Amino acid sequence: MGYTKTKLMTKMLAEEFNEEKLYSFKSYGEGGRYTQRQKDYAFKLIEEYGIRATARILKVQRRTLQWWCREHYVWVKRCPSWIYGWAERRRKRRAFWQRRGYC
């Protein structure tokens, strides 16, 4: 695997945070059906991470999250806000290397 120790540690830390979020989500439940507190927690995560990442974190189907959002009139952005900064940095990096003849 081509991971450095730093990347591997970062990945493990992110997985631990996601596990913590999953346990928090489950702790709001009472078994059986999802409670309103669980849905509100999911909406908070959707706002921060986006619907696909939230589905992965909470281990809930994306369609279920979309249905909850429609049912509760929660508007979901096309992508999380951090994507725009990431895309801009990627464009600049590509242009940088292109000027040097690598791309």
GROMACS elastic network, one bead per residue, 0.5 to 0.9 nm:
[ bonds ]
;  ai    aj funct       b0    kb
    1     4     6  0.87709   500
    3     6     6  0.78717   500
    3     7     6  0.58038   500
    3     8     6  0.59403   500
    4     7     6  0.52996   500
    4     8     6  0.61801   500
    4     9     6  0.86060   500
    5     8     6  0.50772   500
    5     9     6  0.60539   500
    5    10     6  0.85135   500
    6     9     6  0.51458   500
    6    10     6  0.60915   500
    6    11     6  0.85623   500
    7    10     6  0.50341   500
    7    11     6  0.61071   500
    7    12     6  0.85872   500
    8    11     6  0.51108   500
    8    12     6  0.61939   500
    8    13     6  0.85993   500
    9    12     6  0.50590   500
    9    13     6  0.60823   500
    9    14     6  0.85837   500
   10    13     6  0.50797   500
   10    14     6  0.61635   500
   10    15     6  0.86155   500
   11    14     6  0.51305   500
   11    15     6  0.62110   500
   11    16     6  0.86326   500
   12    15     6  0.50931   500
   12    16     6  0.61974   500
   12    17     6  0.87434   500
   13    16     6  0.50275   500
   13    17     6  0.62972   500
   13    18     6  0.86468   500
   14    17     6  0.51052   500
   14    18     6  0.61771   500
   14    19     6  0.85760   500
   15    18     6  0.50104   500
   15    19     6  0.60983   500
   15    20     6  0.85862   500
   15    57     6  0.88180   500
   16    19     6  0.50215   500
   16    20     6  0.62255   500
   16    21     6  0.87166   500
   17    20     6  0.50105   500
   17    21     6  0.63144   500
   17    22     6  0.86950   500
   18    21     6  0.50297   500
   18    22     6  0.62172   500
   18    23     6  0.86988   500
   18    56     6  0.88854   500
   18    57     6  0.55435   500
   18    58     6  0.79747   500
   19    23     6  0.62454   500
   19    24     6  0.86178   500
   19    57     6  0.73116   500
   19    58     6  0.83972   500
   20    23     6  0.51478   500
   20    24     6  0.62171   500
   20    25     6  0.86243   500
   21    24     6  0.50265   500
   21    25     6  0.61369   500
   21    26     6  0.86350   500
   21    57     6  0.71947   500
   21    58     6  0.72709   500
   22    25     6  0.50339   500
   22    26     6  0.62128   500
   22    27     6  0.85769   500
   22    57     6  0.63203   500
   22    58     6  0.50452   500
   22    59     6  0.77367   500
   23    26     6  0.50479   500
   23    27     6  0.60119   500
   23    28     6  0.88100   500
   23    58     6  0.86062   500
   24    27     6  0.50559   500
   24    28     6  0.66229   500
   24    38     6  0.87570   500
   24    41     6  0.86586   500
   25    28     6  0.55609   500
   25    29     6  0.71886   500
   25    37     6  0.84527   500
   25    38     6  0.56821   500
   25    39     6  0.86890   500
   25    41     6  0.67407   500
   25    42     6  0.76315   500
   25    58     6  0.70934   500
   26    29     6  0.53705   500
   26    30     6  0.83253   500
   26    31     6  0.86374   500
   26    38     6  0.74615   500
   26    58     6  0.85739   500
   27    30     6  0.78075   500
   27    38     6  0.84529   500
   28    34     6  0.86725   500
   28    35     6  0.71811   500
   28    36     6  0.86934   500
   28    37     6  0.59859   500
   28    38     6  0.55268   500
   28    41     6  0.86292   500
   29    32     6  0.81276   500
   29    33     6  0.78282   500
   29    34     6  0.61589   500
   29    35     6  0.57061   500
   29    36     6  0.87010   500
   29    37     6  0.75806   500
   29    38     6  0.63652   500
   30    33     6  0.76094   500
   30    34     6  0.77137   500
   30    35     6  0.72792   500
   31    34     6  0.75231   500
   31    35     6  0.88533   500
   34    37     6  0.82517   500
   34    38     6  0.62511   500
   34    39     6  0.70987   500
   35    38     6  0.52467   500
   35    39     6  0.64726   500
   35    40     6  0.87735   500
   36    40     6  0.61091   500
   36    41     6  0.85545   500
   37    40     6  0.50848   500
   37    41     6  0.61739   500
   37    42     6  0.85848   500
   38    41     6  0.50869   500
   38    42     6  0.61737   500
   38    43     6  0.86634   500
   39    43     6  0.61548   500
   39    44     6  0.86718   500
   39    65     6  0.84058   500
   39    68     6  0.73603   500
   39    69     6  0.89335   500
   40    44     6  0.63097   500
   40    45     6  0.87617   500
   41    44     6  0.51294   500
   41    45     6  0.64116   500
   41    46     6  0.86568   500
   42    45     6  0.50957   500
   42    46     6  0.60445   500
   42    47     6  0.86220   500
   42    54     6  0.71117   500
   42    55     6  0.87841   500
   42    58     6  0.79282   500
   42    65     6  0.77751   500
   43    47     6  0.62019   500
   43    48     6  0.87098   500
   43    51     6  0.88580   500
   43    54     6  0.88947   500
   43    65     6  0.84181   500
   43    68     6  0.87225   500
   43    69     6  0.75655   500
   43    74     6  0.75825   500
   44    47     6  0.52666   500
   44    48     6  0.64886   500
   44    49     6  0.87283   500
   45    48     6  0.50610   500
   45    49     6  0.57597   500
   45    50     6  0.71592   500
   45    51     6  0.80945   500
   45    53     6  0.86503   500
   45    54     6  0.60495   500
   46    49     6  0.53371   500
   46    51     6  0.50464   500
   46    52     6  0.82318   500
   46    53     6  0.78198   500
   46    54     6  0.57349   500
   46    55     6  0.86234   500
   46    65     6  0.87059   500
   46    76     6  0.74311   500
   46    77     6  0.89214   500
   46    80     6  0.85320   500
   47    50     6  0.59193   500
   47    51     6  0.79818   500
   47    75     6  0.89287   500
   47    76     6  0.70495   500
   47    77     6  0.76749   500
   47    80     6  0.73046   500
   48    54     6  0.88405   500
   48    80     6  0.66150   500
   48    81     6  0.80619   500
   49    52     6  0.80314   500
   49    53     6  0.59245   500
   49    54     6  0.63347   500
   49    79     6  0.83495   500
   49    80     6  0.58220   500
   49    81     6  0.85645   500
   49    82     6  0.87688   500
   50    53     6  0.57200   500
   50    54     6  0.61806   500
   50    55     6  0.87250   500
   50    76     6  0.76213   500
   50    77     6  0.74195   500
   50    78     6  0.80720   500
   50    79     6  0.60723   500
   50    80     6  0.53279   500
   50    81     6  0.89574   500
   51    54     6  0.51226   500
   51    55     6  0.61438   500
   51    56     6  0.87638   500
   51    62     6  0.67721   500
   51    65     6  0.71771   500
   51    66     6  0.76530   500
   51    76     6  0.76285   500
   51    77     6  0.88017   500
   51    79     6  0.83491   500
   51    80     6  0.88362   500
   52    55     6  0.51287   500
   52    56     6  0.64408   500
   52    57     6  0.87448   500
   52    61     6  0.89837   500
   52    62     6  0.63123   500
   53    56     6  0.50783   500
   53    57     6  0.61200   500
   53    58     6  0.85995   500
   54    58     6  0.59459   500
   54    59     6  0.79734   500
   54    60     6  0.80710   500
   54    62     6  0.81270   500
   54    65     6  0.85042   500
   55    58     6  0.53996   500
   55    59     6  0.54911   500
   55    60     6  0.50496   500
   55    61     6  0.57943   500
   55    62     6  0.52611   500
   55    63     6  0.88902   500
   55    64     6  0.88035   500
   55    65     6  0.72204   500
   56    59     6  0.51268   500
   56    60     6  0.70432   500
   56    61     6  0.81234   500
   56    62     6  0.83133   500
   57    60     6  0.80328   500
   58    61     6  0.86852   500
   59    62     6  0.88784   500
   60    63     6  0.84661   500
   60    64     6  0.68755   500
   60    65     6  0.72376   500
   61    64     6  0.52855   500
   61    65     6  0.66559   500
   61    66     6  0.88287   500
   62    65     6  0.51540   500
   62    66     6  0.61950   500
   62    67     6  0.85897   500
   63    67     6  0.60488   500
   63    68     6  0.86035   500
   64    67     6  0.50381   500
   64    68     6  0.62378   500
   64    69     6  0.86512   500
   65    68     6  0.50830   500
   65    69     6  0.62101   500
   65    70     6  0.87080   500
   66    69     6  0.50552   500
   66    70     6  0.62573   500
   66    71     6  0.85461   500
   66    76     6  0.86691   500
   67    70     6  0.51670   500
   67    71     6  0.60395   500
   67    72     6  0.86137   500
   68    72     6  0.60830   500
   68    73     6  0.83027   500
   68    74     6  0.80871   500
   69    72     6  0.52908   500
   69    73     6  0.57424   500
   69    75     6  0.69257   500
   69    76     6  0.75431   500
   70    73     6  0.50838   500
   70    74     6  0.63118   500
   70    75     6  0.78633   500
   71    74     6  0.78518   500
   76    79     6  0.81587   500
   77    80     6  0.65980   500
   77    81     6  0.83727   500
   79    82     6  0.83831   500
   79    83     6  0.67668   500
   79    84     6  0.86059   500
   80    83     6  0.58076   500
   80    84     6  0.80714   500
   81    84     6  0.60654   500
   81    85     6  0.77517   500
   82    85     6  0.55754   500
   82    86     6  0.63868   500
   82    87     6  0.87887   500
   83    86     6  0.50116   500
   83    87     6  0.60107   500
   83    88     6  0.85575   500
   84    87     6  0.51754   500
   84    88     6  0.62347   500
   84    89     6  0.87291   500
   85    88     6  0.51234   500
   85    89     6  0.62562   500
   85    90     6  0.86232   500
   86    89     6  0.52117   500
   86    90     6  0.61990   500
   86    91     6  0.87122   500
   87    90     6  0.50174   500
   87    91     6  0.61860   500
   87    92     6  0.86881   500
   88    91     6  0.51172   500
   88    92     6  0.62951   500
   88    93     6  0.86350   500
   89    92     6  0.51510   500
   89    93     6  0.61294   500
   89    94     6  0.86337   500
   90    93     6  0.50451   500
   90    94     6  0.61329   500
   90    95     6  0.85662   500
   91    94     6  0.51812   500
   91    95     6  0.61649   500
   91    96     6  0.85664   500
   92    95     6  0.51046   500
   92    96     6  0.60832   500
   92    97     6  0.87589   500
   93    96     6  0.50344   500
   93    97     6  0.63638   500
   93    98     6  0.84961   500
   94    97     6  0.52980   500
   94    98     6  0.59139   500
   94    99     6  0.85775   500
   94   103     6  0.77026   500
   95    99     6  0.61520   500
   95   100     6  0.87469   500
   95   103     6  0.88181   500
   96    99     6  0.54525   500
   96   100     6  0.68068   500
   97   100     6  0.50727   500
   97   101     6  0.64662   500
   97   102     6  0.55981   500
   97   103     6  0.65550   500
   98   101     6  0.50259   500
   98   102     6  0.54960   500
   99   102     6  0.77059   500
   99   103     6  0.83778   500
  100   103     6  0.82016   500
